[in-house]
Each structure stands twice: as C-alpha cells, then as structure tokens.
Amino acid sequence: MGYSVGQVAGFAGVTVRTLHHYDEIGLLTPSGRTSAGYRRYEESDLERLQQIMFYRELGFPLEEIATLLDDPGVDALAHLRRQHRLLTERLARLRGMVAAVEHAMEARQMGISLTPEERFEVFGDFRPEDHEEEARRRWGGTDAYRESQRRVAGYDKATWLRIKEEAADVTRRFAEAMAAGVPADSERSTDLAEEHRQHITRWFYDCSHEIHEGLGEMYVADERFRRNFEVVAAGLAEYVRDAIRANAARVRSR
C-alpha cells in the first residue's frame, strides 16, 4: 500500500508542500497513486528522499542533487561514501568553528583578548578560565574582583608578558632569599612581600595587607597555587606566606 504524503512528511520532518514541490520538479516522484489520485511512496522513494535530505544538509542545490541522484554510474553506496566524506569535512570545519567560539567566550569571560598562540605564550599550560567560576563565587561581589575584571579586559600580549616577567622576578628573588637562609620576617623578605603586594595593586586591584595575607594563605592551602611556587623551590609557598604575614605585621606595628 505504501505511505501517504502526510506520513512521509512526518517521517522525514519536512512539509507536505516540500514533497509536492519535489514531485513537481521531478526530484522525488512517488512510485504509486491511489485510485483517487493521491501520492503513495514506497521504500525506494524513502531511500531517495533520505539521499536528497543528506545533500540538502550539505548545501547542494536541488538541480545538482537531481543530477547526482540520476547519474546511472553512481549507486547508493557511492552516494553514501561521498556524503560521509563531505560530512566528515564539514565536521572538521565545525569543530574548528566551535573551538574559535569557545575561545571567544573564554576571552570575554576572563577579559583576556589573546589569540590561542598568545595565550599559550603567556600562560603556558595554565588556563585562567579554569579558575574563573571559583573566583566569581568567592570574590565576585567584591570591588577588587570587579576592578580586576575591568583592568585586564584591556591588556594585550605585551602587557601580560610584562606582568608575568615582573611576577617571576619577585618569585625568583624570594627563592634566592630562602636559599641563602634569610628569615622570612627579615627586612629583605618583607620588602619583597611588599613589592609583591604592590605588583598586584598596580596590575589588578587595590590589594590591602588583609587581602594580601589571605592570598598568602591560599598559596599554601590551594595545591594549584602552591605548585606555582614549589616548582621554583620546595617550601617556597610557606616562605612567601610567612613573608607576607611579617610584612602586614610590620605595617600594623608602625
């Protein structure tokens, strides 16, 4: 008995009007008709419709689809192979587009307008966006967080590299002081702690001594931040925290 045009439209997710149009232009002519003249589609018609829909999804115009499907030298398997290749190529392009959109989303979320290559050069394997949700949850309502987001939104690659170089220099001098046996509460170490605090204030937000002490605790307690110091020297996270504490105490005692 076959299928009615309404049934086929429901199967395929197209309109009855579309099927009528395909019939009118000879692209998909149903194999049969009822005694009353209504269209009846057989399995072979449904297979052809599937091929049409594949090619339409790939952007082929109807005239070209008709030419492809009516080529006597190409069988159904050849069509499927061609469509598989075309879909695979499209998938690769779409993946590239998804990656580009995700990068744009991350850049807007973090306020970091860098290309993927620039991001790797600046941050390496560290992904700032991995900490974004936590940062927003912990400090999102603070003036410091909002100020930091506002500032970094305008930083380019050169600025980030300068920030990174300054931070690495302070960390290096902390490590040198620790290796030389300089106490964390010495003037040399507390001066470095103050330089570290001023670095944050200059580039991100007004880092009070109280905020700075909180950061020092986080450098030790949070493995992700602790690792940044420990790769330079074992025990450096604690040393930096203690120097920060001593610097804050020095200021309060004045």
N, C-alpha and C positions, 0 to 999 in steps of 0.2 A: 504493500500500500504506500510506502514511502512516508515522507514528512511534509507537513504543510509549511507554507512560508512563515507563518507565525511561530511554529515550533522551531524552525531553523533559526529564525531571528533570536529566539530565546536561548538556544544552544550557544550561538556564536557571539551574543552580546552586541548585535547590530540591529538596525531598524528594518522594518518591513520595506520601507521606502528605499533603503540601500539595496536590498535584494532585488527589488523591482528594477532599480537602475542598472544593476549588474546584468540582469536579464535583457534589458532593452539595448544595451551596448554589446551584447554577445559575450560578455566576460564570464558569466555563470548562468547558463541556460538550464533550468531543471529538466531532468530526464523524462518526466511524465506530466500529464494533466488529468484531472478528474473529468468525468462526463460533463460536469458543469463548467469546465474550463479553468479550474483552479490549479495552480502550480503544485507539483509533488516532487520532492527532492529525494534522490537515492543516496546510498553510501558514497558512491563515486563523486556525487555532487558535493557532499560534505567534505570529502578529501580535497577537492579543488578549492572549495571555499577556505579551507584551512591554509592552503598554499597562498591564496590571494591575501589573506589576512597577514600572513608572515611577511610577504613582500610589501604590503601597505605599511606595516610597522617599521620596516626598514626604509621607508620613504620613497618607494618606487611609484611612479605614476601609473594609473590604470592601463593606459595604452601599452606601456612597456611590460606590465605584468601579463597582459594578454599575449604579447609576442613571446615572452618567455615560456608561458604555460603551453602554448600551442606549437612549440618547436618540436617536431617529430623526433629529433635526435637526442632529446633530453628526457630521461624518465623521472619518475617520482623520487627515486633515491638520489639522483643527481641534483634535483631541486633542494632536497633536504641537506645535502652536503654543502651546496652553495649558501643556503640560508644559515647553516651552522657557522661557516666561515665568516659571513657578514655579521652575524650576531656576536661572534667572538671578538671581531674587530671593534664593533660598537661598544661591547662591554669594556674593552681596554680603554677606549676613549672616555667612557662614562666614569670609570674608576679614576682616571686622571682628573676629570672634572670634579668628582666628589672630593678628591684629595685637595684640590685647589680651593673648593668651597670651605672644607673643614679648616684649612689654613687661614682663610679669611675670617672665619668665625672665631678661631682661637686668637687671631691678631686683634680682633675687635674686643673680645672678652678681656684680654690681657693688656690691651692698649699698646701692643708691640707690632709696629708696622715694618716687618722684615721679611725678606724672601726666605724660603726654606734653607738655602745655602748660607745666607747671612745669619739665620738663627743658629745653625749648627756651628758656624764660626764663633759666634758669641757665647752660646750656652753649651755647646758640645752635646753630650747625651742628656743633660739636664733639661727637663721640659717644664717651664714655668706654669703652663696651663694645668699640670698635674696637681699643683698646689692651690689653684685658683678657688675651687669650691671651698676648701678648708679655710683659706684666707678670708673669703667673703663671709663664711659662717662665724669665724672668730672675731673679725675686726671690721666687717662690712659696714657697721653702723657708726664707725668712728671717723673723726675728721682726718686722722692720719691716713686711713685707708683711702678715703676719697681724694685726699691731696696727692697721694702716691699714684693713684689711677690717672689723675689729671696730668701729672707731670710726665709720666712715662709714655703717655699717648703721643707725645711729640718727639720722642727720642729716635734718632736714626742709628744706623750701624756704627758710625764713628763715635757717637756718644756712648753707646753701650760698651764698645771696646775700651773707651777711656774709663768708664765706671768699673769694668772688670779688671783693668790694669791697676787702678788705684786700690781696689779691694784686695787683689792678690799681693800687692806690695805691702800692705799693712799686715796681712796674714803671714807673709814671709818674715817680716821683722819680729812679729810675735814669736814665731818658731825659733828665730835666731836668739832672742832673749831667753826663751825657755831652755834651749840647748846650752847656753852659756851659764845656766844656773841662776839667772836673775830672778828674784822673787816676784810673784805675780802682783804683790802690793807695793812694789818699788816705784819710784818716780818714772823710771823708763817705761815700765809696763803700763802704768796708769795713764801716762801721756799717750801711749799707743791706743789704749782703750778710748781716750777722749778723741783721738784722731778718727778712730772707727765710728764713734757716735756722730762726729761732725760730717763724716762721709755720708752717712745715712740721711742726715738733715739736709745736706747740700743737694742730694740727688733724688730723694724720695719723699720725706715728710719730716716735720719737726720732731726729732727723736729726743724726748726728755730722758733724764737719767733713770726715771722709773721704768719707762718703756725699754730703755737700753738694758736694764737689769733683767727684764722679762725676756728679752731676746737672748741674753746670755744663758739663762736657764734653759731656753728652748734649744740652744746649740748643743747642750749636753743631753737633754731628755729625748729629743727627737732624733732618731737614727739617721734620717735623711740629711739633717743639717750637721749632725755630729760627723758624718762621713766626710763632709767637705773639709773639715779641719784635720781629721785623722789621716787622710791620705797625704797630708803635708808632714805631720809628725804625730806619733802616738801620744795621747794625753793632752794634745793642744786644745781641744774643746774645753776641757776643765780649766786649763791655764787662762784662756781668753775669758771664760766666765768669771773666774776669780779676779782677773784684772779689771773687768767691768764693774764688779761689785766694789772693789777697792777704790776705783775712780769715783763712783757715786758716793761712797762714804767720805772720801776726801772733800768732795764738794759740800756735802751736808755739814761737815765739821768746821767749815770756814765761818 
